[in-house]
Amino acid sequence: AHRNMALIEDLGKRGCKTAIVLSSPPEQFAELKTCAQRYSMRLLGPNGLGLLAPWQGINASFSPVPILKGKLAFISQSAAVANTILDWAQQREVGFSYFIALGDSLDIDVDDLRDSKTSAILLYLENISDARRFLSASRSASRNKPILVVKSGRSQQAQLLLNSQQGLDAAYDAAIQRAGLLRVQDTHELFSAVETLSHMHPLRGERLM
C-alpha cells in the first residue's frame, strides 16, 4: 500500500485511465482519489478482490481460481464472499461475464459498470453510498435483465459489525423492491441464484447497472 501514490502518479503521467488498487489504508483514500482525478483516472477498489473478465481473457485480481465464460455478472463489495463464490462456481462449472469485487468503492461503484454480454446480475452489497444514483441506475437496468441483490446487515449483530443504523433494513427492502430488483435473503439463496441465473437465456441490454 505504501507504493500506491507513486504508482498512481506514474500511471497517470503515462496516460492510464483506470487502475485497480488492491490494498490501501483509509487515511490514504482522499489523497489517492485526488491524485487519480488529476489525471482523469478511474479507480477500482481499494481493498477488493479485483476484476475478472473471462470473455476478454483478463484476470486482474489476486485470485488464482480460473473462471469460465458465462452470461452472469457478479458484483460484490466483499472480497471474502467473492472468493467463496469463485470456489463454488469452479466446482460446479458456472461461468460469468464479469466478476468484480468493488472493495471500498472509493471511486468506481456498482452503477458505473457497463457490459453487453450480461443477461443477469447478482449483487452483494454491504452499503450504498449514493442511494438516489443507485436506484436510478437499478430501475434502468432491471428493465432489460433480472437483478438479484444480497444486502448484508439483516440481523442486529451484522448491523453492529457493519456500523449500520438499526431499522434501515426495512428501508433497503422497500428501495430494492421499488427499483425492480429481487432481494436474496441468505447465502443458501445466493448459491441457488447463481446456479439458476447461469442457465438463463441471455436478454438484450448494454449496461450492467
C-alpha positions in Angstrom: 0.0 0.0 0.0 2.9 2.4 0.7 3.7 2.3 -3.1 0.2 3.4 -4.2 0.7 7.1 -4.5 3.9 6.9 -6.6 2.4 4.2 -8.8 -0.9 6.1 -9.5 1.2 9.3 -10.2 3.4 7.3 -12.7 0.4 5.6 -14.3 -1.4 9.0 -14.7 1.7 10.5 -16.5 1.7 7.5 -18.9 -2.0 8.1 -19.8 -3.5 5.2 -17.9 -7.3 5.7 -17.5 -8.2 3.0 -15.0 -6.3 1.4 -12.1 -7.1 -1.4 -9.6 -6.0 -0.7 -6.1 -5.9 -3.9 -4.1 -4.8 -2.5 -0.8 -5.0 0.9 0.9 -5.5 2.2 4.4 -8.4 4.6 5.0 -6.1 7.5 5.8 -4.8 7.3 2.2 -8.2 7.4 0.4 -8.6 11.1 -0.1 -5.0 11.6 -1.4 -5.4 8.6 -3.7 -8.6 9.9 -5.2 -7.3 13.4 -5.6 -4.2 12.1 -7.5 -6.4 9.9 -9.8 -8.8 12.8 -10.6 -5.8 15.0 -11.6 -5.3 12.6 -14.5 -9.0 11.7 -15.1 -8.2 8.2 -13.9 -10.9 5.9 -12.5 -10.1 3.6 -9.6 -11.5 0.2 -8.7 -11.2 -0.7 -5.1 -9.3 -0.4 -2.8 -9.3 -3.5 -0.6 -11.3 -5.7 -3.0 -10.5 -8.8 -5.0 -10.1 -7.0 -8.3 -11.6 -7.8 -11.7 -12.0 -11.0 -13.7 -13.3 -10.7 -17.3 -13.2 -14.2 -18.9 -14.6 -13.1 -22.3 -11.6 -10.8 -22.6 -9.2 -13.3 -21.1 -8.4 -11.0 -18.1 -7.7 -11.9 -14.5 -6.8 -8.6 -12.9 -7.3 -9.9 -9.4 -5.4 -11.7 -6.7 -7.5 -14.9 -7.2 -5.7 -17.9 -8.7 -9.1 -19.5 -9.4 -9.9 -19.6 -13.2 -13.5 -18.9 -14.2 -15.5 -19.9 -17.2 -17.2 -17.6 -19.7 -20.9 -17.1 -19.0 -23.7 -14.5 -19.0 -24.0 -13.8 -15.3 -22.2 -10.8 -13.8 -21.4 -11.0 -10.1 -20.5 -7.7 -8.3 -19.6 -7.8 -4.7 -18.5 -5.3 -2.0 -17.0 -8.2 -0.1 -13.8 -9.9 -1.2 -14.4 -12.8 1.2 -17.9 -13.5 -0.4 -16.4 -13.2 -3.8 -13.7 -15.8 -3.1 -16.4 -18.1 -1.7 -18.5 -17.8 -4.9 -15.4 -18.3 -7.1 -14.5 -21.6 -5.4 -18.1 -22.8 -5.6 -18.5 -21.8 -9.2 -15.3 -23.6 -10.2 -16.6 -26.8 -8.7 -20.0 -26.5 -10.5 -18.5 -25.2 -13.8 -20.6 -22.0 -13.6 -19.4 -19.2 -15.9 -19.5 -15.4 -15.6 -19.4 -12.4 -18.0 -17.7 -10.3 -15.3 -16.7 -11.0 -11.7 -15.9 -7.8 -9.8 -15.1 -7.2 -6.1 -15.5 -3.4 -5.5 -14.0 -3.3 -2.1 -14.4 0.2 -0.5 -15.7 1.7 -3.8 -13.5 4.8 -3.4 -14.4 5.8 -7.0 -16.0 3.1 -9.2 -19.3 1.9 -7.7 -22.0 -0.6 -8.7 -23.8 1.9 -11.0 -20.6 2.7 -13.1 -20.3 -0.7 -14.6 -21.3 -1.4 -18.3 -21.3 -4.5 -20.4 -23.1 -6.1 -23.4 -22.5 -9.8 -22.6 -24.5 -9.9 -19.4 -28.0 -11.4 -19.2 -28.4 -11.3 -15.4 -26.7 -9.6 -12.5 -26.1 -10.6 -8.9 -25.1 -8.0 -6.4 -23.6 -8.5 -2.9 -23.9 -5.2 -1.1 -22.8 -4.1 2.4 -23.8 -0.4 2.0 -25.0 2.0 -0.7 -23.1 5.3 -0.8 -25.4 7.2 -3.2 -28.9 5.8 -2.8 -30.5 8.1 -5.4 -27.9 7.2 -8.1 -28.1 3.5 -7.2 -31.9 3.4 -7.5 -31.9 5.4 -10.8 -29.4 3.0 -12.4 -31.1 -0.1 -11.0 -34.5 0.9 -12.4 -32.9 1.4 -15.8 -31.0 -1.9 -15.8 -33.8 -4.0 -14.4 -36.0 -3.3 -17.5 -33.5 -5.3 -19.6 -32.3 -8.1 -17.3 -33.0 -9.7 -13.9 -31.0 -8.3 -11.0 -30.8 -10.1 -7.7 -29.4 -8.4 -4.5 -27.9 -9.8 -1.4 -27.8 -7.0 1.1 -25.9 -7.9 4.3 -26.8 -6.4 7.7 -30.2 -8.0 8.2 -29.5 -9.2 11.8 -28.7 -6.9 14.7 -25.3 -8.4 15.1 -24.5 -7.8 11.4 -25.6 -4.2 11.7 -23.3 -3.6 14.6 -20.4 -5.2 12.7 -21.0 -3.0 9.6 -21.6 0.1 11.8 -25.1 0.4 10.2 -28.1 2.1 11.7 -30.7 -0.3 13.1 -34.0 -0.2 11.4 -32.6 0.6 7.9 -33.0 -3.0 6.7 -36.8 -2.4 6.1 -35.9 0.7 4.1 -33.4 -1.3 2.0 -36.2 -3.8 1.3 -38.5 -1.1 0.1 -35.9 0.6 -2.1 -34.8 -2.7 -3.7 -38.4 -3.6 -4.4 -39.2 -0.2 -5.8 -36.2 -0.4 -8.2 -37.5 -3.7 -9.6 -34.8 -5.8 -8.0 -35.2 -9.1 -6.1 -33.6 -9.4 -2.7 -31.9 -12.8 -1.9 -32.2 -13.4 1.8 -29.2 -15.6 2.7 -26.1 -17.5 1.4 -28.2 -20.6 0.6 -30.4 -18.5 -1.7 -27.3 -16.8 -3.1 -25.8 -20.1 -4.3 -29.1 -21.1 -5.7 -29.5 -17.8 -7.5 -26.0 -18.1 -9.1 -26.8 -21.6 -10.4 -30.2 -20.6 -11.7 -29.2 -17.4 -13.4 -26.2 -19.0 -15.1 -28.6 -21.2 -17.1 -30.9 -18.5 -18.2 -31.2 -17.4 -21.8 -29.5 -14.0 -22.5 -31.6 -10.8 -22.7 -30.5 -7.8 -24.6 -29.0 -4.8 -22.8 -25.9 -2.6 -22.7 -25.4 -1.8 -19.0 -24.5 -3.8 -16.0 -26.2 -1.1 -14.0 
